[in-house]
Amino acid sequence: MYWRENFKLYWNRSILTDKTISFNQPDITFMNKKTKLTFLIYIAVLNTHNLAKTITDKQNKYQELANEICAMWKQKAAQVIRIVISSTGVIPKSLSQSLTTLNLHPNTYIQLQKSVILGTSSIVRNFLNYK
């Protein structure tokens, strides 16, 4: 099977490393065995005022894991991909770059916004109906 021979996909799985790394559980780990490229993808939905800080923090935290993966798994590169959107649907400029890197359609952000806004609306609705 082509998929199993050339790719590995993990989600919510800790990556065991030779040295101790605090941030070793990205949301999604995607490895292309043929090209020897690995993507560490994290997804965050947060308040609008936390967007820039979270993007920078997550990049720095997971970069050490990316470097370790290159050495352990003999990868050409391991890249940290940030999928960050606010709970109100605001998207940072870095999202389009992340979608391009993953070779996703540029309009994927529309589906992300829709999903996040529906989720936020559901949370608010449940909170207002709480007795």
Rosetta silent file (secondary structure, phi, psi, omega in degrees, C-alpha in Angstrom):
SEQUENCE: MYWRENFKLYWNRSILTDKTISFNQPDITFMNKKTKLTFLIYIAVLNTHNLAKTITDKQNKYQELANEICAMWKQKAAQVIRIVISSTGVIPKSLSQSLTTLNLHPNTYIQLQKSVILGTSSIVRNFLNYK
SCORE:     score description
SCORE:     0.000 S_00000001
   1 L     0.000  128.129 -175.727    0.000    0.000    0.000 S_00000001
   2 H   -58.834  -44.758 -176.143    1.474    3.333   -1.087 S_00000001
   3 H   -60.321  -48.676 -177.209    0.304    5.280    1.959 S_00000001
   4 H   -68.825  -30.990 -178.846    1.877    2.925    4.518 S_00000001
   5 H   -73.769  -32.035 -171.291    5.103    2.592    2.616 S_00000001
   6 H  -111.908  -12.713 -174.704    5.762    6.311    2.244 S_00000001
   7 E  -137.259  152.444  169.194    4.045    8.130    5.119 S_00000001
   8 E  -131.011  139.948 -179.522    3.514    8.028    8.860 S_00000001
   9 E  -135.906  122.478  177.416    0.843   10.032   10.637 S_00000001
  10 E  -124.426  149.910  173.113    0.497   10.357   14.413 S_00000001
  11 E  -139.471  141.182 -178.442   -1.815   12.546   16.492 S_00000001
  12 L    48.512   47.281 -178.699   -1.722   13.317   20.214 S_00000001
  13 L  -127.822  129.425  176.787    1.221   10.998   20.649 S_00000001
  14 L   -69.156  142.622  177.823    4.340   11.687   22.668 S_00000001
  15 L  -104.062  118.782  179.874    7.577   11.321   20.756 S_00000001
  16 L   -78.250  129.929 -177.641   10.247    9.478   22.696 S_00000001
  17 L  -124.333  162.283  179.610   13.649   11.099   22.318 S_00000001
  18 L   -66.192  -38.817  176.684   17.162   10.261   23.452 S_00000001
  19 L  -109.728  155.847 -176.894   17.348   13.391   25.567 S_00000001
  20 L   -70.311  124.827  177.714   14.599   14.813   27.732 S_00000001
  21 L  -127.223  125.617 -175.919   12.473   17.368   25.897 S_00000001
  22 L   -63.755  -43.230 -176.216    9.616   19.078   27.726 S_00000001
  23 L  -104.176   87.599 -174.827    7.435   19.681   24.679 S_00000001
  24 L  -122.308   21.901  179.774    7.370   16.314   22.932 S_00000001
  25 L  -133.839   80.103  174.750    3.687   15.910   22.012 S_00000001
  26 L   -68.524  160.383  179.208    2.638   17.896   18.949 S_00000001
  27 L   -63.941  -42.438  179.692   -1.011   17.660   17.935 S_00000001
  28 E  -137.755  135.690  173.176   -0.093   15.997   14.627 S_00000001
  29 E  -120.051  120.780 -178.815    3.178   14.473   13.417 S_00000001
  30 E  -121.333  120.963 -178.417    3.369   13.826    9.679 S_00000001
  31 E  -119.398  128.442  173.238    6.410   12.089    8.206 S_00000001
  32 E   -99.363  106.597 -176.328    7.143   11.594    4.505 S_00000001
  33 L   -67.027  -32.393 -176.395    9.540    8.637    4.441 S_00000001
  34 L   -69.912  -48.183 -178.827   10.391    9.117    0.782 S_00000001
  35 L   -90.218   -8.175 -179.290   11.483   12.772    0.973 S_00000001
  36 L    59.466   45.213  175.459   12.600   12.471    4.626 S_00000001
  37 E  -117.773  137.106  177.947   10.575   15.499    5.715 S_00000001
  38 E  -124.401  138.199  177.174    8.649   15.661    8.989 S_00000001
  39 E  -116.320  124.499  173.597    6.023   18.206    9.971 S_00000001
  40 E  -100.618  109.666 -173.113    5.194   18.849   13.621 S_00000001
  41 E  -107.695  126.621  172.001    1.766   20.446   13.510 S_00000001
  42 E  -120.796  146.105 -176.164    0.151   22.114   16.470 S_00000001
  43 E  -120.566  131.324 -179.835   -3.327   23.549   16.479 S_00000001
  44 E  -137.822  133.702  172.934   -4.457   26.339   18.791 S_00000001
  45 E  -121.669  117.280 -173.501   -7.758   28.172   19.153 S_00000001
  46 E  -147.617 -179.039  178.988   -7.457   31.077   21.555 S_00000001
  47 L   -66.894  151.538 -176.127   -8.390   34.646   22.349 S_00000001
  48 H   -58.332  -39.810 -175.933   -7.474   37.258   19.763 S_00000001
  49 H   -71.946  -10.085  179.754   -5.057   39.124   22.027 S_00000001
  50 H   -99.436    0.395 -173.068   -2.950   35.940   22.555 S_00000001
  51 H   -58.186  -57.864 -174.358   -2.348   35.114   18.870 S_00000001
  52 H   -61.543  -43.308 -178.966    1.118   36.606   18.296 S_00000001
  53 H   -64.086  -43.828 -179.122    2.522   35.433   21.633 S_00000001
  54 H   -64.438  -41.708  179.276    1.254   31.866   21.183 S_00000001
  55 H   -58.974  -47.559 -179.731    2.661   31.590   17.664 S_00000001
  56 H   -65.970  -45.468 -178.081    6.121   32.636   18.837 S_00000001
  57 H   -61.686  -47.687 -178.088    6.040   30.530   22.003 S_00000001
  58 H   -64.770  -38.974  178.469    4.965   27.323   20.281 S_00000001
  59 H   -59.240  -48.048 -178.594    7.547   27.762   17.524 S_00000001
  60 H   -66.633  -40.232 -177.413   10.343   28.103   20.086 S_00000001
  61 H   -67.078  -41.615 -175.970    9.090   25.245   22.289 S_00000001
  62 H   -87.999   -8.515  179.796    8.752   22.696   19.492 S_00000001
  63 H   -64.716  -36.406  178.158   11.930   23.658   17.606 S_00000001
  64 H   -62.808  -41.393  176.806   14.057   21.604   20.007 S_00000001
  65 H   -64.037  -40.918  178.779   11.881   18.559   19.266 S_00000001
  66 H   -60.364  -43.290  178.653   12.220   19.201   15.523 S_00000001
  67 H   -63.594  -40.854 -179.532   16.015   19.252   15.809 S_00000001
  68 H   -67.617  -37.865  178.991   16.013   16.022   17.816 S_00000001
  69 H   -64.233  -40.244  177.403   13.735   14.290   15.293 S_00000001
  70 H   -57.190  -43.793 -178.112   16.107   15.173   12.457 S_00000001
  71 H   -72.096  -45.659 -175.358   18.943   13.479   14.304 S_00000001
  72 H   -71.589  -45.866 -174.533   17.009   10.436   15.584 S_00000001
  73 H   -94.196    3.731  179.847   14.921    9.622   12.518 S_00000001
  74 L    54.370   51.981  179.792   17.600   10.715   10.014 S_00000001
  75 L   -94.896  149.089  173.676   15.318   13.300    8.419 S_00000001
  76 L   -67.189  -39.426 -179.457   16.471   16.033    6.032 S_00000001
  77 E  -156.768  149.050  171.145   14.242   18.499    7.884 S_00000001
  78 E  -128.915  123.077 -172.565   11.605   18.658   10.581 S_00000001
  79 E  -117.378  137.140  176.423    9.429   21.730   10.422 S_00000001
  80 E   -88.387  123.115 -179.179    7.105   23.196   13.030 S_00000001
  81 E  -111.784  130.323 -176.857    3.765   24.156   11.468 S_00000001
  82 E  -108.130  118.059  172.141    1.426   26.514   13.323 S_00000001
  83 E  -110.555   95.391 -175.173   -2.327   26.310   12.763 S_00000001
  84 E  -123.494  134.452  178.675   -3.549   29.139   15.001 S_00000001
  85 E  -148.172  149.064 -179.640   -6.912   30.901   14.874 S_00000001
  86 E   -83.218  161.735 -178.611   -8.799   32.995   17.403 S_00000001
  87 L   -66.479  -13.635  177.130  -12.060   31.876   18.983 S_00000001
  88 L  -102.044    5.022  176.605  -13.821   34.636   17.027 S_00000001
  89 L    95.024    2.324  177.390  -12.398   33.551   13.662 S_00000001
  90 L   -70.948  133.411 -179.078   -9.541   36.062   13.411 S_00000001
  91 L  -116.874  138.683  176.176   -6.617   34.517   11.534 S_00000001
  92 L   -78.953  162.614  179.812   -2.964   35.555   11.696 S_00000001
  93 L   -62.516  -29.023 -177.358   -0.912   36.110    8.548 S_00000001
  94 H   -67.743  -17.281 -178.395    1.160   33.013    9.333 S_00000001
  95 H   -64.156  -42.834 -179.548   -1.845   30.730    8.742 S_00000001
  96 H   -63.948  -35.816  176.895   -1.722   31.075    4.951 S_00000001
  97 H   -65.182  -40.693  178.927    1.994   30.220    5.011 S_00000001
  98 H   -64.784  -42.502  178.920    1.250   27.114    7.099 S_00000001
  99 H   -64.458  -38.708  177.654   -1.490   25.988    4.714 S_00000001
 100 H   -65.452  -43.212  179.723    0.842   26.484    1.744 S_00000001
 101 H   -59.975  -39.082  179.883    3.625   24.502    3.432 S_00000001
 102 L   -83.136    1.879  179.548    1.233   21.595    3.984 S_00000001
 103 L    60.691   37.995  175.826    0.074   21.895    0.355 S_00000001
 104 L   -94.987  157.439  179.961   -3.520   22.554    1.425 S_00000001
 105 L   -60.316  137.254 -178.059   -5.933   24.638   -0.598 S_00000001
 106 L   -57.764  -26.053 -179.473   -5.495   28.371    0.199 S_00000001
 107 L   -87.699    9.274  177.695   -9.200   28.670    1.081 S_00000001
 108 H   -59.072  -29.076 -179.236   -8.951   26.014    3.821 S_00000001
 109 H   -60.227  -27.000  178.953   -8.940   28.861    6.324 S_00000001
 110 H   -64.110  -44.091  177.344  -12.632   29.464    5.512 S_00000001
 111 H   -66.365  -37.128  177.009  -13.533   25.994    6.802 S_00000001
 112 H   -62.359  -46.749  179.174  -11.320   26.559    9.845 S_00000001
 113 H   -60.068  -45.160 -178.931  -13.091   29.838   10.611 S_00000001
 114 H   -60.370  -46.564 -179.461  -16.506   28.253   10.201 S_00000001
 115 H   -62.271  -44.048 -179.009  -15.631   25.367   12.512 S_00000001
 116 H   -66.114  -44.430 -178.755  -14.161   27.636   15.191 S_00000001
 117 H   -65.985  -40.235  176.548  -17.076   30.089   15.144 S_00000001
 118 H   -64.001  -40.481  177.768  -19.621   27.252   15.367 S_00000001
 119 H   -64.396  -44.076  178.304  -17.675   25.742   18.271 S_00000001
 120 H   -63.398  -42.611  178.508  -17.461   29.071   20.090 S_00000001
 121 H   -61.361  -40.001  178.881  -21.184   29.665   19.547 S_00000001
 122 H   -64.218  -42.192  178.347  -21.960   26.233   20.987 S_00000001
 123 H   -63.120  -45.728  179.750  -19.877   26.925   24.095 S_00000001
 124 H   -63.156  -43.615  179.505  -21.578   30.295   24.642 S_00000001
 125 H   -60.718  -45.058  178.277  -25.025   28.765   24.090 S_00000001
 126 H   -63.163  -39.652  179.304  -24.307   25.991   26.621 S_00000001
 127 H   -65.027  -43.461 -178.848  -23.010   28.519   29.140 S_00000001
 128 H   -69.406  -26.980  178.422  -26.090   30.745   28.812 S_00000001
 129 H   -89.564   -3.814 -178.905  -28.426   27.749   29.227 S_00000001
 130 L   -68.188  135.272 -179.614  -26.538   26.452   32.281 S_00000001
 131 L  -118.694    0.000    0.000  -28.647   26.476   35.440 S_00000001
